[in-house]
Amino acid sequence: MAAKSHNHTLAGLRILAVGKTVATRIAASWLAECGAQVRLQDAPDTSESATFSAQTSRMLAADVDGGFDAVIGDADALDAADLAGCERATRVAITSPLPATGDYTDALLDDMTLYARSGLGYLTHELDELGEFGDFCLPRNRQASILAGMAAATAVACAAIEGRSDNPRSITVDQLEVLSLMPMQPVAFAQMNDLLMGKPAPRSGPRVPGGTLPTANGMSYVRPVEPAHWSVLFRVIGELEWAAELMDADPRPGTIREHGDAIDVRMREWAAGLTSEDLCDACQAEHVPVAPVYRPDQVVTDAHLNARNFFREDGLNLPWLSTFGFAAEGSRAEPTGLRDAGANPLPLAGLRVLDLSWAWAGPFATTMLADLGAEVINVEWHPRQSNLRRNAPFAEGRNESHNTAGWWSANHRGKYSIGVNMKSAEGKRIIHELAAISDCVVENFSPGVVDRLGVGYDDLLEANPRIVFASLSAFGQVGPRSHYVGYGTQLYAAGGAGYATSRDGVTQSQMNIPIPDPVSGLAGACAIAVHVRNARATGESARIDLAELEAIAYTCLEPLLAAQAGDAWTEAGVDYVIGTASDEVPVALLLKSDAQRAAFQSALGTNGTDDAALRAAIAAMSSEQVLNATADAGLRAAPIRNCAEVLQDPHLTERGFWEPDQSPEVAPTGVLIGGSLWNVDGIRAPIYRGAPRLFGDTRDVLETLLGYPSADVDGLLSAGAVAAD
């Protein structure tokens, strides 16, 4: 096995980056880090921070030989640019409902505005002294630009896989759409249950114990999701065996709440006597998912991340590690497919993905690929299936079906479902046979699980010597904490994201959704695309080790760069004040400098400039009055939209972003889901099919793709090796 950097996966690709936007800079840097020759046509804005310039410029080329294969940039810059030499180049444009700006500070205010508008702001809350959700807050870490940059880089890599220079593609990604796609479950709840996730509610009755707990040297996030984890945690803590016995007898969430206060007192007493690291090690040794809560200055010194080389002397590396096999001889055979490419094939038509993943991160990555034309075969491990199938909300409340969950349905559109018992010899053989005719395999089990099952990278390499094998796990496959299990809430805390919202360096946040999962899925789609492009070009197989912890940490780019340089990571250059207007709409005042407080005071007619005075002024006005008054004064303010309101956003509706869910048991409800992020050649890439019924394609996959006789499939069903709908 030859170990290399991932910096050669796009070798030979020549790219021109046009414009000064942060999203363009991120896309250009990711492509350059993957080995492409990337030239920046426009000099960065002088207001750009030195650390950001160094991070995004270090791999750029001073010049590029020959014509360009792709050109990227914001749509306005591309329209205005002289693109001589780009006639045969893929064009990837980044759009936004806000005018593009090269001003570094204004761009951050735009990112905060888009975050508030996307529904994510309504799901992001400061934590109070007990670690419970409090006021709304906004991250000051350029999420809209960073995530749109990831998406644009993915689009370039996917077009490079297709390699259509005779009729080059034009692909558009939109910053607001990238953000608005991520709250899939809240969007479903807003329609199916008329429930607004994130809506503040008066606290009443017993609380769920734990959460963010003070430790001897900081804090840890200790609040499991699964009932079984609570029982184990109580025994790890000690003096809570009685609570463990109650949970064993009645594992409902209400059981914990009934005794929440007493449990919480003991949990806090226990946590205070341990360091964050010792506490987490003790819990993780028993497979209980907890994690330290780190500030950016703690993240940059984290032993695990540094052991994985996530940090370099002058910045951050991309959030994955790669190892490569030797180049396979011969050409790739074009497989017979289930998915009809149609008259206008998408860029990834003919690409097959064997998807062993479940939960959210892995499936989100494969959804991005399916939306661009890939054939994705989701192996749902019989007798278990994706836990998202059992997560509310359900169409018409029908939770007895495995095919009605709105969150699952939005995240599995365009795929095929096959039920395989991978512990059986026959099931293992089927996975090997599917890998032999696939371009890549995606999994997000805990490290070591696929190897023990006999379907890991080394196993499947025998079936397909040019396979790309992507593992998306919480802490990665290697490193001192690779054995840690984790959910999005823990990764959000450990990656520093909880402090991206902090105005004082002390107050932190959490979210109503596990945002590290879709962020990791988007990064994973990019990683898969660049490695598949390399496999097609060189015959090299690859193993991708993507850590969700690193993916969410990367969205905290500037605070981490500042901490790494020894600067004040809280100095974002902008501030915000959030208040609730008289019509109960939360509104954020976005301050470019402290000097603007007086301007807001004048515009809103308040007597003071401090936070309390500005909030009082907002409370005395309707949200429309606040927005009009600030706009008339040339100031920035943004309403924090809930997901019901995001479904009515004029930019998203005019662009046709929302479309009906086509899943058979959800479609009759008329529920809308976020569509494909990819606008290809002037048309939004259509969703190929609704999410599949559980095990609904088992026979088709086995008989059509693998050539199994129907009688043999019957035998496999009888033996329990496979399951079919």
Secondary structure, DSSP 8 states (H G I E B T S, - for coil): -B---GGGTTTT-EEEEES--HHHHHHHHHHHHTT-EEEESS---TTS-HHHHHHHHTT--S--SSS-SEEEEEHHHHHHS--TT-TTSEEEEEE-SS-----HHHHHHHHHHHHHHTTSGGGEEEE-TTS-EEEE----S-HHHHHHHHHHHHHHHHHHHHT--SS--EEEEEHHHHHHTS-HHHHHHHHHT---TT------S-----EEEE-SSSEEEE--SSHHHHHHHHHHHSS-HHHHHHHHH---HHHHHHTHHHHHHHHHHHHHTS-HHHHHHHHHTTT---EEE--HHHHTT-HHHHHTT-EETTEE--SEEEEE----SS-------SS---SS--TTTT-EEEE---SSHHHHHHHHHHHTT-EEEEEEETT---GGGGSS-BGGG-TTSSS-BHHHHHHSTTEEEEEE-TTSHHHHHHHHHHHHT-SEEEE-SSTTHHHHHT-SHHHHHHH-TT-EEEEEESS-SSSTTTT----HHHHHHHTTGGGTT-SSSS--EEESS-THHHHHHHHHHHHHHHHHHHHHHH---EEEEEEHHHHHHHTTHHHHHHHHTTS-TT--S-EEEEEE-TTS-EEEEEESSTTHHHHHHHHHT-S--SHHHHHHHHHTS-HHHHHHHHHHTT-EEEE---HHHHTT-HHHHHTT-EEE---TTTGGGT-EEE--S-EETTEE----S----TTTTHHHIIIIIS---HHHHHHHHHHTSEE--
